[in-house]
């Protein structure tokens, strides 16, 4: 996992153990292709597009074991259904995928309005607590009970600025 992420899992809990547990709860099989997708997302420092995952798959596997696009789409749907992966919506047409926040840790995203790049960003804990408190107050005034929040910072990345 990226150093920027605050881990939610216990220190000795392996990401694959947690994902396998989620698959078992849903009566699904945690196949080698699904494990490979989780490994690629686990080692990335940002959410990945379909084409980035496919490129990584070709890079780390021989031609016979690389994940094909149709298989990747099907497996990502299942990974989302069991709560292992979440889709990140950006400013471009490319969906990006990352491990579920319960696995990866709470964080936010920097979204480039020019190229659509998405980067993870962790807000310091003291600021995160202030943000949670204020958002909770705003929600309460509207008769809403806040469970969690997501924050996307939209601007231009270093390449596009």
Buried (B, 14 or more C-beta within 10 A) or exposed (E): BBEEBEEBBEEEEEBBEBBBEBBEEEEBEBEEBBBBBBBBBBEBEBBBBBEBBBBBBEEEEEEEEBBEEEBBEEBBEBBBEBBBBBBBEBBBEBBBBBBBBBBBBBBBBBBBBEBBBBBBEBBEEEEBEEBBEEBBEEBEEEEEEEEEEEEBEEEBBEEEE
